[in-house]
Structure formats: C-alpha cells, structure tokens
C-alpha cells in the first residue's frame, strides 16, 4: 500500500512538473536569482541575462572548474593518496580518511555528485600541492576561457574573500565542461558506491547526484537537462549551472545568489523552455563549404573553403540571416599550393555585420613549376595583344639575329 502511494505521488508530481515546463514561454519567466545568464551552448551568444557581469560567490559551482583542471592534468585511473588536510575540511564531504587511496575518477564522482569538499581538496593537493596553488591554476584557466571577472581561491567553493565569478563567466566555464566527454559522463551518473573505501563503521560509502533536474524521480526533473552543478553557502546563497539539449540545440543556464533552492530549480526548467521555444541555433557556414574563389588566370581558379562550421543564434521570429564573406586581398598567384593549405583570414558577416573570423583553405592542388610559369606567361600574352605583338616581334628579331650569327660562323669555317 505504501509503495502504491509513493508511486502515485511521484507520478502526480511528474505530470504537474511536466505541465509547468511545457507552458508557452513567449515572455521571459520571472527569475528569483540575482545573477542569471541563458547562453547558446554552441555559439556562446547570450539569449537572456540579468546582472551577467556582477560578481557573486559561486559556492560549489566552483567544482566545475576543479573537475576541468583535474581532467586536463590527470588520467582517470591515476591513484590519489589522501593527505592530512582533506579529512578536516568543512561542509559537505564524502568522508575520506588520511592514507586512503582513490582513483581520480572516484574523487571526481565524489566531487560532482555528492559535492564533496574533501574530494576537491584531495584533487587540488594531488595536482598542485595546495589549495592556494590550485586556485591560481583555476583562475588562469578561467582567463583563458574569457571568464575575466572570475577569481578562484580554493577548489571547493567554500567562502573565502575574493573568491568570485559572474553568471556569464560561469556559463563559459560550463560550456567548456559540457564539451568534455568525461565530465559529461561523470556529472550524469545517478550515484556511486566507493567499494574499496567504505565508511569508518564499515557501511557503504555513497555519492548521490544532487542535480535534481536530471533525476526522473524529482519534482524538478527537466527532460532536456543533461548536466549541471549545484552550490550553496550562507554567504553565496544558492547557485546552479546547468546544460540542456533538445535535438542539436544546446543551452546553458547559470544562476547566482538565489535565496530559495526550490524556486531556483523550477526557474531553470522555465528558462530553458523559454530558450527552446523562442530561439534557434542555425548553421550558417559548413566546414569544407566553398565560400569564395581566387582567380589566378582564365584557366586556374582556387576554390576557397571554410575550415570550420559557423553557427548563429536567432529568434525564431527573425528572418533567415544574410551571410557574406570578405577576405584579405594579397597575391598568391606565384605560389605552389596544396589542397587544404590555409590561404586567407576571412570575416563572416551576418546581416552586413562582422560576426566571426575563420581561415579559408585551398580546395585544390596547384603546382607553380617553371613549366607552369612559362605557360601562364604565354597565357597572359594572349590576353594582352599589344604585349603579344611586342613579344612576337622581339622573339623574331632574336631568331633572325641568331640565324645571322650562325651564318657568319659557317662562312668562317668554310674559308678555313
């Protein structure tokens, strides 16, 4: 009977939640958090923002960067021996003990699922030797990603003066994390049991995923959510960064300084739905597509190909974008060119405005040998009649002069 009641309640909650997220979203939903960004996860363009560059404490959303740095510097099966500091950390923990040995993947599971601060410090010490050194590494990476208003002081997100980010920066960091397949796989894991390192009392040590948006049994489940990280400290309030994917469209939502966790989870689904309902990501240039051509002469034209895909974010109510390309004008006619060689830097314009910079490559091989040089010179002469007449006359004079010289030489030999 109890099982029936629980199942019925979960079913009811799911349908109530489903109805919330499928309502029409022509207007931006009311959002409770102070800092909010909805970003196109493919283009990086901002669809909606609220105080996007205001600095707030990130709390445990910090751990997205901790995971990124770890994945860049370690193998998943690397072994980490726990030192004396991680077991003493405050806040949420998985319960590591000094001398225990974990794999990097196990600590990442504890980091991203249970939000273990001890797992964060263990990874930081393994990579950099200290929280301070690891924080500098995190900040450097943030700057590389364009997150210029972010400073990390520690790997966990615990309150520390000057440990700040913005909703925009956090979205950039999450965009990078989403494109890391190991991060995505680990962050989507429902739970993990640390079989080699049980709790002190011998019971099983678990890490449970706290991202309710990807849990089908949660009232805040959002069917298109694929990854995310929550956070909370008294100083930061509730924080959250999440990714949703519908078809080929990827959206990233980041929330900072939210006072109510339940409202925050509800707002995430509402904001994602607003994005999917009203915006689309359009591929405007395909890798390998011929964007222009470079004419060497009437017989030789070099196709100029795009070296990467280019995407554009637009409102579904907007007309199809007008795309054009411009590139630097320099002479490449006297070069041997291989197919795929990068030839020009170009600007992609959307509706006559600069949008992206990409390289253009050659679509063919072109050998600029002596034979080709002569052939092209003769071709140019054919195209320029005055020059052709002068060249022909000059050639005739040279031939006649050579014949005259040969005749003189022949006569001298006959006299001998």
HELIX and SHEET records of a PDB file:
HELIX    1   1 UNK A    2  UNK A   21  1                                  20    
HELIX    2   2 UNK A   59  UNK A   62  5                                   4    
HELIX    3   3 UNK A   63  UNK A   73  1                                  11    
HELIX    4   4 UNK A   86  UNK A   88  5                                   3    
HELIX    5   5 UNK A  104  UNK A  112  1                                   9    
HELIX    6   6 UNK A  117  UNK A  128  1                                  12    
HELIX    7   7 UNK A  131  UNK A  144  1                                  14    
HELIX    8   8 UNK A  167  UNK A  178  1                                  12    
HELIX    9   9 UNK A  181  UNK A  187  1                                   7    
HELIX   10  10 UNK A  212  UNK A  214  5                                   3    
HELIX   11  11 UNK A  261  UNK A  278  1                                  18    
HELIX   12  12 UNK A  370  UNK A  383  1                                  14    
HELIX   13  13 UNK A  385  UNK A  415  1                                  31    
SHEET    1   A 5 UNK A  46  UNK A  50  0                                        
SHEET    2   A 5 UNK A  35  UNK A  40 -1                                        
SHEET    3   A 5 UNK A 249  UNK A 258 -1                                        
SHEET    4   A 5 UNK A 237  UNK A 246 -1                                        
SHEET    5   A 5 UNK A 225  UNK A 233 -1                                        
SHEET    1   B 2 UNK A  79  UNK A  81  0                                        
SHEET    2   B 2 UNK A 101  UNK A 103 -1                                        
SHEET    1   C 2 UNK A 191  UNK A 193  0                                        
SHEET    2   C 2 UNK A 206  UNK A 208 -1                                        
SHEET    1   D 2 UNK A 279  UNK A 285  0                                        
SHEET    2   D 2 UNK A 310  UNK A 315 -1                                        
SHEET    1   E 5 UNK A 290  UNK A 295  0                                        
SHEET    2   E 5 UNK A 301  UNK A 306 -1                                        
SHEET    3   E 5 UNK A 353  UNK A 362 -1                                        
SHEET    4   E 5 UNK A 342  UNK A 350 -1                                        
SHEET    5   E 5 UNK A 323  UNK A 327 -1                                        
END                                                                             
